[in-house]
């Protein structure tokens, strides 16, 4: 369910439905969520950098900078490219828009993409939608592409219990379809701090945009910790060829004394969590503060929106 990239997402990076329209699009003035007074600094291979106001301003995978956020300007930055980002009044990401027009040794590319997020009155994510289009030349051949993707989230008794996705891609007149249904099961361990786990973020099916769930910026997490999920998927190409499959995943946890997740195991693979303490009384109200990572590499917005192009 993951590829790797913040590019937009990731870029997508930080980020409920506002209580009123007046709350929309305001710059968040503090952290969307802390856990026992702490901010996640690392989840698995992903690490997070915050400004003095406790807002996530940078996401990295290992030494690679996936993206940065400038809250004052309302932009996401990746590989010297910028995308426009908007937030709800509570700091949840609302939309991301990007466009590109460039040439390289492989060809020329011109396109645009948009991602939008919706939340219900309880602050739970209800949908994620993405659209993109591109045209140009690649290896001497002209091409055109248009794609749409939507994930719908169903909640019951405070828990995310089902995720349904639908995707349609048309490249050079050839259409392909993909869809999936994911059902999530829960144990008796209550999620007292409202923390998003790796397994729960996985089922959002957003590529890397889901990493921002770890820092509390994609709405509220489930009331209990998930212990397993089952995903059934299908795909269909323009020639009528159909394929389908199913896979299961399971999760277990260990916790710190304050209730935060210490380690999560997904199908036997361990993901360690680290934290930094946030003192709200000492916040300076500053905006984005970026570190100097001149030796790090980033991914671009186009690669995020075009991740499914050419897979037919």
N, C-alpha and C positions, 0 to 999 in steps of 0.2 A: 504494500500500500504506500510505500514511501519511495522517493527517489533520492533527492538530496538537493536542497537548494532553497534559499530563502528568496532568492531573487525576488520574487515578488512577494512573495510571501513572506517568505521568510520575510521577506520583506514584509510581507504581510505582517510581518513581524509583530509588532506589539499591538496590543490592542486589547449596551445591553440595552438593550433597548432603553432609550431614555424615557423618563416618566412623562415628559412632554416634549413637543416639538421644539420648545425653546432651549432644551438641553442639547439638541443635536449639534454636531460639528464643533462643539467647544473643545479647546485643548484640555486634555485631562490635567488636573492640577496635582496629582499625586498617584501613588501606585494603585492599580486597579484592585489588587489583592495581595495581602501578605499572609503567611502561614505561621502562626505562633510568633508573630513579630519578625518573621524572616522572609527574605526573598530568595528564590532559587538561583544559585549561581552556576549550577551545572546539573544536567540530567543526561546520563549516558555520555555521549560524545559531544553534546551541545552545551555551550556555555553562554551566559548572559551578562551583559554589562549594563549598569544603571547610572542615571544621573543623580544629582544630589536631592532630587525630588522623589527618588525611588522609581522612576519610570525607566523601562527597558529601552535602551538606545542602540544596542548592538547585539547581534546574534552571531556566534561563531560555531563552526563544526571543526573540532581540532584547532589547527592554526588558521583555518580558512575563514575569512570574514564573509558571512553569507549576506549580511545587509545591515544598514543603519537607519535610524529614524531621526528626522529633524522635526520636532513637534511645533516649533515656532512657524516654520514654513509649510508644514503639512505635507511633507514629502518623505518618500522612502528612497534610500540611496544604495545602489549596488553597482560596483564596477564603473563608477563615474556616471552611471545612468540614474535618472530620477523618475519616480512615479508619484502621482498625486494620491494621497490617502486621507480619508475622513474618518472621524470617530463619533461615537455616541457620547452623551454627556458623562457617562460613567467610565469612559475610557476604552470601551470595546470597539474593535475595528468594525467599520460600517461599509467601506468600499475602497477599492484600489483601481486606479486607471493608469495605463501605460501605453506608449506608442513608440515606434522605432522606424528608422529609415537609414540604412547603412549598407556599405559594401565591404566585402572581404575577399580573400583569395578563392573562396568557394562560389561566390555569387553576390546577388543584391537582394535585399529583403526590406519590405515595407509593410507594416501592419500595426495592429492595436489590440488591446485586450482590456477586459474589465472583470472585476470580481466583486460580489456583493454578499453581505452577511445579514441575516435577519434573526431577531430574538423575540421571545414572548415577554409578557409582563412580569414573569418570574426571573427574567434574566437568563433564560436557557436558549441556546442556539437552536433555531428551528430550520434554517436552510442556508446553504452555501451554493452560489451559482457563479458560473464562469462562462465568458464568451470571448472568442478571439477570431481574428481573420488576418490573413497575410497573402501577399503575392510577390512575385519577383522571378529571379532566375537562379538556378542552382546547377552547377556542373554543366552550364551551357543550355539547360532546358528551362523553359518557362513553367511556372506552377502557380496554382491558386489554392487557398485553403480556408475553410471556415469550420469552427467547432463550437459546440455548446456542451455544458456539463452542469448537472444539478444534483445536490445531495439534500435529502429531506430527513429531518431528525424527529423521532417520536419519543415523547417522555411519558412516564407513568410513575406515580408516587415518588416523584423527585429523581427518578433514574432514567437515563437514556437507554431505551430498550430496543430500538430498531433504527437502522439507517438504510435508506433506499436511494440508489444512485441511478441516473440515466445520462447517457452521453451519446452525442451524434457528431460525427466528423465527416466532412465532404472535402476531398482533395482531388483536384482536376476532374470534377464531375462524378467521382466514385464515392459512394456513401458507405460508411460503416457505423455500427451501433454497438454499444456496450452498456451493461447494466448489472447491478448487484443488489442483494438484500443481506443485511447483516443483523443478526439477533444477538443480544448481549444478556448474559446471566450474571447474577450478583450473589455474593455470600452474605454472612451476617456481620461483617466488619463495617461499622458505620464510618463514613468519611466526615469526621467531626470538623475538620478544618476546610473542607471544600476544595481539596487539592486534586488537580487533574493528574492522572497517572499515564504512563506510556501506553498501556493497553487501551485506556479510554480515548486517548488522543488518536491512536491508530485507527479506530473505527470511524472517526470523522471523515476519513478518506479524502484528504485535501492535499496530497503530496506533502511538501514541507510546511505549508501554512499552519498545520496543526501544532508545530512546535510552540506557537505562541499561546497555546492553551496552558502550557507548563507554567507560564508566568501570569496566569489568571486573566488573560485578555481576549478570550473567546467565549465569554459567558460563564455561567455557573456550572460546576462539575456535578456529577451524580451524588446522591445522598449516601450511597454505599459504594464500596470498592468492587469493581467487576472481577469475576473469577474466570470467565471464559466468554468467547464469542464464536459464532459460526457464520461464515460468509459463503453465500452461493452466488455465482456470477455466470454471465453468458456474454457472448460476443457474436456478431453477425457481420459479414463483409458484403461488398456489392455483388459478388458472384453467388450469393445465397448460402455460402458456407457458414455453418453455425458450430459453435463450440461452447461448452459449459464446464463448470467445475465447482468444487466445494472444498473449503478447508476450515479447520478448527484451530483455535489458539486458547491457551490457558495462562492465567497469571496468579502469582503468589507474591507476598510482601513481607518485609521486615520494617519495623518502625523505630524512630528515635523516641526518647523518653517524653518529648513534647508533643508527640503525635504525628510529626511530619514523616514522610516516607524516607526510609534510609536506603533500601534496596528493593527493586522490583524485578521479578523473574518472569519473562515472557517466553513460553515454550523452552524453558531451561536457560535462556540467555539472561544474564544479569545486567541491570541498569542501576548504577549508583547515583544518588542524589546528594548534592552539596548545597549549602545555604550561606547567606551573609545576613547579619542583623541589620534591621532598618529602624532608625530612631526618628519617628515622625516629628518630634519636637526640635530636632536638629536639621531638618530639611531646609535647604536654602532657596527653594523655588526656582532653581536654575533650569535651563532648558537642556537640550542635548549636549553631551560632552563626549566627543569621540577620541579614542586612543589613537596613537600613531602606530599603524600596522602596515607600513610600507612593504613589508616582505610577505604579506598575506595576499591570497587571491580571492576573487569574488566571482559570483555567477551573475548572469544578466537577466533582465526581465523577460526578454524574448524567449529564452530557454525554458522559462517557467510556463508561459502560455502555450508554447509550441511543443510541449513535452510529448504529445501523442501524435504529432504530425509524422507521416511516413511509416506508421506502424501497420497499415492495412496490408 
